[in-house]
Amino acid sequence: MVEIRFERPEDIDDVRVLNDKAFGQPEEGRIVDKLRISCNGILSLVAVSNNQIVGHIMFSPVTIEMQGSIIEGMGLAPMSVSPELQNQGIGTKLVKEGLRCIKNTTCPFVTVLGHEKYYPRFGFQRASKYGLKSQWEGVPDDVFMVNILDESLMKTVSGIVKYRDEFNEGEQTTLAI
Ligand SMILES: CC(C)(COP(=O)(O)OP(=O)(O)OC[C@H]1O[C@@H](n2cnc3c(N)ncnc32)[C@H](O)[C@@H]1OP(=O)(O)O)[C@@H](O)C(=O)NCCC(=O)NCCS
């Protein structure tokens, strides 16, 4: 039985260990730790099984600057599931619960840089369809995706989606899958 809930302060060390293990490198865990400290408005959820943290997902604010105004959405990254429990639907639960929480707000869109076969099942589509571009050079068109939550607003918005600077401070860009 896997429960999805908000991350609590006492989960922080376990989340770091999980991210290090799932990614096989410390960069993603570091980004998570930095965002937690420096960024208002993150959404950090954990998957818990037998009192163990077995999954984690973070969403943080992203911005589009257009004609002098800023439109703010959320970016999904990173996400991790304990290697021995992958492919059992835990990641799916994390994405769905994250999107459910965000849909209760006025957030107009959620972006993800991830696998083109995984995220469409949650409502993500190619961002280029909406005139949205990744800030990072060389990102293939099909892996940068958007989940539109406010269709009428997003019809009027286009441009470059900028993630928090914490994502640029590591060795590499975090892909969501
Ligand atoms: C990506 C991840 C979070 C998915 O969690 P999960 O619990 O295994 O996912 P689910 O069980 O809900 O879904 C599994 C699906 O994802 C697909 N999938 C998993 N990893 C994938 C990858 N790297 N590339 C493409 N597809 C992948 C599986 O093939 C499966 O597809 P299917 O449902 O069509 O059979 C997990 O595999 C993970 O932690 N990976 C290592 C860390 C990582 O790469 N995170 C993403 C970058 S931020």
The ligand as a MOL file (V3000), in Angstrom:
LIG
                    3D

  0  0  0     0  0            999 V3000
M  V30 BEGIN CTAB
M  V30 COUNTS 48 50 0 0 0
M  V30 BEGIN ATOM
M  V30 1 C 10.9750 7.8990 -13.8270 0
M  V30 2 C 10.4280 7.2130 -12.5810 0
M  V30 3 C 10.2030 8.2270 -11.5040 0
M  V30 4 C 9.1010 6.5400 -12.9450 0
M  V30 5 O 8.5380 5.9920 -11.7660 0
M  V30 6 P 7.8240 4.5810 -11.8040 0
M  V30 7 O 7.1620 4.3540 -10.5080 0
M  V30 8 O 8.7910 3.5530 -12.2760 0
M  V30 9 O 6.7380 4.8530 -12.9480 0
M  V30 10 P 5.3870 4.1080 -13.2280 0
M  V30 11 O 5.4460 2.7300 -12.6520 0
M  V30 12 O 4.2550 4.9720 -12.8550 0
M  V30 13 O 5.4040 4.0960 -14.8080 0
M  V30 14 C 6.2860 3.2520 -15.4430 0
M  V30 15 C 6.3070 3.6480 -16.8980 0
M  V30 16 O 7.3650 4.5780 -17.0810 0
M  V30 17 C 8.2320 4.0990 -18.0770 0
M  V30 18 N 9.5850 4.5600 -17.7650 0
M  V30 19 C 10.2430 4.4890 -16.6090 0
M  V30 20 N 11.4670 5.0240 -16.7510 0
M  V30 21 C 11.5680 5.4350 -18.0220 0
M  V30 22 C 12.5790 6.0620 -18.7680 0
M  V30 23 N 13.7480 6.4010 -18.2350 0
M  V30 24 N 12.3290 6.3460 -20.0470 0
M  V30 25 C 11.1540 6.0220 -20.6020 0
M  V30 26 N 10.1510 5.4220 -19.9460 0
M  V30 27 C 10.3680 5.1380 -18.6670 0
M  V30 28 C 8.1020 2.6120 -17.9840 0
M  V30 29 O 8.4990 1.9950 -19.1840 0
M  V30 30 C 6.6000 2.4570 -17.7600 0
M  V30 31 O 5.8900 2.6460 -18.9610 0
M  V30 32 P 4.5220 1.8430 -19.2520 0
M  V30 33 O 3.5690 2.2520 -18.1590 0
M  V30 34 O 4.1110 2.3320 -20.5950 0
M  V30 35 O 4.8880 0.4070 -19.1670 0
M  V30 36 C 11.4200 6.1400 -12.0970 0
M  V30 37 O 11.6370 5.2270 -13.1310 0
M  V30 38 C 12.7550 6.7170 -11.6520 0
M  V30 39 O 12.9070 7.0800 -10.4900 0
M  V30 40 N 13.7470 6.7430 -12.5290 0
M  V30 41 C 15.0830 7.2260 -12.1750 0
M  V30 42 C 15.0830 8.7030 -11.9260 0
M  V30 43 C 14.6100 9.4650 -13.1320 0
M  V30 44 O 15.0740 9.2680 -14.2500 0
M  V30 45 N 13.6590 10.3630 -12.8840 0
M  V30 46 C 13.1140 11.1490 -13.9210 0
M  V30 47 C 13.9560 12.3400 -14.1520 0
M  V30 48 S 13.5010 13.7400 -13.1960 0
M  V30 END ATOM
M  V30 BEGIN BOND
M  V30 1 1 1 2
M  V30 2 1 2 3
M  V30 3 1 2 4
M  V30 4 1 2 36
M  V30 5 1 4 5
M  V30 6 1 5 6
M  V30 7 2 6 7
M  V30 8 1 6 8
M  V30 9 1 6 9
M  V30 10 1 9 10
M  V30 11 2 10 11
M  V30 12 1 10 12
M  V30 13 1 10 13
M  V30 14 1 13 14
M  V30 15 1 14 15
M  V30 16 1 15 16
M  V30 17 1 15 30
M  V30 18 1 16 17
M  V30 19 1 17 18
M  V30 20 1 17 28
M  V30 21 1 18 19
M  V30 22 1 18 27
M  V30 23 2 19 20
M  V30 24 1 20 21
M  V30 25 1 21 22
M  V30 26 2 21 27
M  V30 27 1 22 23
M  V30 28 2 22 24
M  V30 29 1 24 25
M  V30 30 2 25 26
M  V30 31 1 26 27
M  V30 32 1 28 29
M  V30 33 1 28 30
M  V30 34 1 30 31
M  V30 35 1 31 32
M  V30 36 2 32 33
M  V30 37 1 32 34
M  V30 38 1 32 35
M  V30 39 1 36 37
M  V30 40 1 36 38
M  V30 41 2 38 39
M  V30 42 1 38 40
M  V30 43 1 40 41
M  V30 44 1 41 42
M  V30 45 1 42 43
M  V30 46 2 43 44
M  V30 47 1 43 45
M  V30 48 1 45 46
M  V30 49 1 46 47
M  V30 50 1 47 48
M  V30 END BOND
M  V30 END CTAB
M  END
